[in-house]
Amino acid sequence: MASSVSSQQDQVLVEAISSARILTLNRPKQLNAQTIQMISPLLELFLAFEKDPNVKLVILKVSILNGIVMGGGAGASLHGRFCVATENTIFAMPETALGLFPDVAASYFLSRLPGFFGEYVGLTGSRLDGAEMLACGLATHFVPSVKLPMLEAALCDVDSSDPVIISSIIDQYCEQPSLKEQSVYNRLDVIDRCFSQKTVEEILSALEREVVHQMDGWISATIQTLKKASPTSLKISLRSIREGRLQGVGACLVRDYRMVCHVLQGELSKDFYEGCRAILLDKDKNPKWEPSKLELIADSTVDCYFSKVNNEEWEDLKLPTRAKFNLPPYAIAKL
């Protein structure tokens, strides 16, 4: 029997069907950009469901990626056990164009993509479709959108929290999509050669060497994308992804929080405010970054973004203590 809990103002809609709970983000006009009014109820619901023996499965209508998945939406979905992409999926982490960095512990999942594909995706903000998400491992399954209602109904009927059973249900509706001929994932060899470099400056130099050897429009476009992004954002994003390779989700979140505190303070750089002005408010798409060049940003400045904020009013993020023996193995492995 289905029941729903919602009001016209709710930013998270809740539907109960047997032992399943379906959570739907409800800001469609804003592309479900996340707010505190969305995040707080999600946390309360997750904690309540965890303690409720009658709840065996939670479906978050973001983890079924049937549309645009960017920024916070990626954080709410890609850290889950299953992530289903469709032919309508558009994924990106476009923060460097805004003067920010891929947060929501994106450094955890980006750093674990094949080769140095995560550095490419995180620095350029490149958009990936559902087939590319499946190929690189960001999605666990690909299901045609026409089959989503049937998949959802089957998941609600399964009455199990066993991930093997859940996966087998999703598998029944899966297809193996083909990558487009011009897919960036087909260029992984070039991406690895260039984005494996130690610094952003060296990445750009490597890309420029590639252009000399092969006149490729994609390489030229990638160079221009990097040159248009905030130099500060590029530097802190690269370091964040590299550190994420050796950290769990919790450590990545704590680091992200420190970094975003420095960004919001605006003492090291005001690029985020300038990016929002140029891209979101005035929409002139002509941000004036400061510092304006990579070579003007000292390593010591980058270090500051990763240090604890020297202000009592800006505390470090304190994650709730969890008893590991109550968590499934895949979750423990991420901590």
Residue pairs with C-beta under 8 A, 6 or more apart in sequence:
1 17
1 18
2 15
2 16
2 17
3 15
3 16
4 13
4 14
4 15
4 16
5 13
5 14
5 15
5 16
6 13
6 14
6 26
10 26
10 41
11 25
11 26
11 27
11 35
11 37
11 38
11 41
12 23
12 24
12 25
12 26
12 38
12 41
12 42
12 45
13 23
13 24
13 26
14 21
14 22
14 23
14 45
15 21
15 22
15 24
16 22
17 156
18 156
18 157
18 159
19 54
19 55
19 56
19 57
19 159
20 55
20 56
20 57
20 58
20 59
20 155
20 156
20 158
21 45
21 49
21 55
21 57
21 58
21 59
22 58
22 59
22 61
22 152
22 156
23 42
23 45
23 58
23 59
23 60
23 61
24 61
25 32
25 34
25 38
25 60
25 61
25 62
25 73
25 76
26 32
27 33
27 35
27 38
31 68
31 70
32 38
32 62
32 73
33 71
33 72
34 71
34 72
34 73
34 76
42 76
46 58
49 55
49 58
56 159
56 160
56 161
57 155
57 156
57 158
57 160
57 161
57 166
59 152
59 155
59 156
60 76
60 77
60 80
62 69
62 73
62 76
62 77
63 76
63 77
63 80
63 82
63 83
63 84
64 84
64 86
64 143
64 148
64 151
64 152
65 77
65 83
65 84
65 85
65 86
65 89
65 91
65 130
65 133
65 139
66 86
66 88
66 89
66 145
66 148
67 88
67 89
67 90
68 90
69 77
69 89
69 90
69 91
69 92
70 90
70 91
70 92
70 93
70 94
71 93
71 94
71 95
71 103
71 104
72 104
74 91
74 93
74 104
74 106
75 103
75 104
75 105
75 106
76 104
77 83
78 106
78 109
78 138
79 105
79 108
79 109
79 249
79 334
81 140
81 163
81 166
81 328
81 330
82 140
82 141
82 163
82 166
82 167
82 170
83 133
83 138
83 139
83 140
83 141
84 139
84 140
84 141
84 142
84 143
84 151
84 170
85 91
85 130
85 131
85 133
85 134
85 138
85 139
85 141
85 142
85 143
86 130
86 142
86 143
86 144
86 145
86 148
87 129
87 130
87 131
87 144
87 145
87 177
88 130
88 145
89 128
89 129
89 130
89 133
89 139
90 127
90 128
90 129
91 127
91 128
91 129
91 132
91 133
91 138
92 121
92 125
92 126
92 127
92 128
93 102
93 106
93 110
93 121
93 122
93 125
94 125
95 101
95 102
95 103
95 125
95 233
95 237
96 102
96 122
96 123
96 124
96 125
96 229
96 230
96 233
96 234
96 237
97 125
97 228
97 229
97 230
97 275
97 279
98 230
98 233
98 272
98 275
98 276
98 279
98 280
99 230
99 232
99 233
99 263
99 269
99 271
99 272
99 273
99 274
99 275
99 276
99 287
99 289
100 233
100 260
100 263
100 272
100 275
101 233
101 236
101 237
101 240
101 256
101 259
101 263
102 110
102 122
102 237
102 240
102 241
103 256
103 259
103 260
104 253
104 256
105 244
105 249
105 252
105 253
105 256
106 122
106 244
107 122
107 240
107 241
107 243
107 244
107 247
107 252
107 255
107 256
108 244
108 247
108 248
108 249
108 252
108 334
109 118
109 138
110 118
110 119
110 121
110 122
110 241
110 244
111 118
111 241
111 242
111 244
111 245
112 118
112 137
112 245
113 121
113 136
113 137
113 138
114 136
114 137
114 188
115 188
115 191
115 192
115 196
116 191
116 192
116 194
116 195
116 196
117 136
117 185
117 188
117 191
117 192
117 195
118 241
119 195
119 196
119 203
119 238
119 241
119 242
120 126
120 184
120 191
120 195
120 222
121 128
122 237
122 238
122 241
123 195
123 200
123 203
123 226
123 229
123 234
123 237
123 238
124 222
124 225
124 226
124 229
125 225
125 229
126 184
126 225
128 136
128 138
128 184
128 185
129 180
129 183
130 139
130 142
130 177
131 142
131 177
131 178
131 179
131 180
131 183
132 179
132 183
132 184
132 185
133 139
133 142
134 140
134 141
134 142
134 177
135 179
135 183
135 185
136 185
140 167
140 170
141 170
141 171
141 174
142 174
142 175
142 176
142 177
143 151
143 170
143 173
143 174
143 175
144 173
144 175
147 173
150 173
151 169
151 170
151 173
154 169
154 172
154 173
155 166
155 169
155 170
158 165
158 166
158 169
160 166
163 328
163 330
179 185
179 186
182 218
184 191
184 218
187 218
190 210
190 219
193 206
193 210
194 203
194 206
194 207
194 210
195 203
197 203
197 205
197 206
199 235
199 238
200 226
200 231
200 234
200 235
200 238
200 294
201 294
201 295
203 226
203 238
204 223
204 226
204 227
204 294
207 219
207 222
207 223
207 226
208 223
210 216
210 219
211 219
211 220
211 223
226 234
230 269
230 271
230 275
230 287
230 289
231 289
231 291
231 292
231 293
231 294
231 296
231 297
232 268
232 269
232 271
232 289
232 291
232 297
232 301
233 271
233 275
234 294
235 294
235 297
235 302
236 259
236 302
236 305
236 306
239 302
239 306
240 255
240 256
240 259
243 252
243 255
243 306
244 252
247 255
248 334
248 335
249 334
249 335
250 319
250 335
253 317
253 319
254 316
254 317
254 319
255 306
257 316
257 317
258 305
258 306
258 307
258 308
258 309
258 316
258 317
259 305
259 306
261 309
261 314
262 268
262 304
262 305
262 309
263 269
263 272
263 305
264 272
265 309
265 311
265 314
266 272
266 273
268 301
268 304
268 305
269 290
269 291
270 290
271 287
271 289
271 290
274 287
274 288
274 289
274 290
275 287
277 287
278 284
278 285
278 286
278 287
278 288
279 285
279 287
291 297
308 316
309 316
322 335
324 332
324 335
327 335
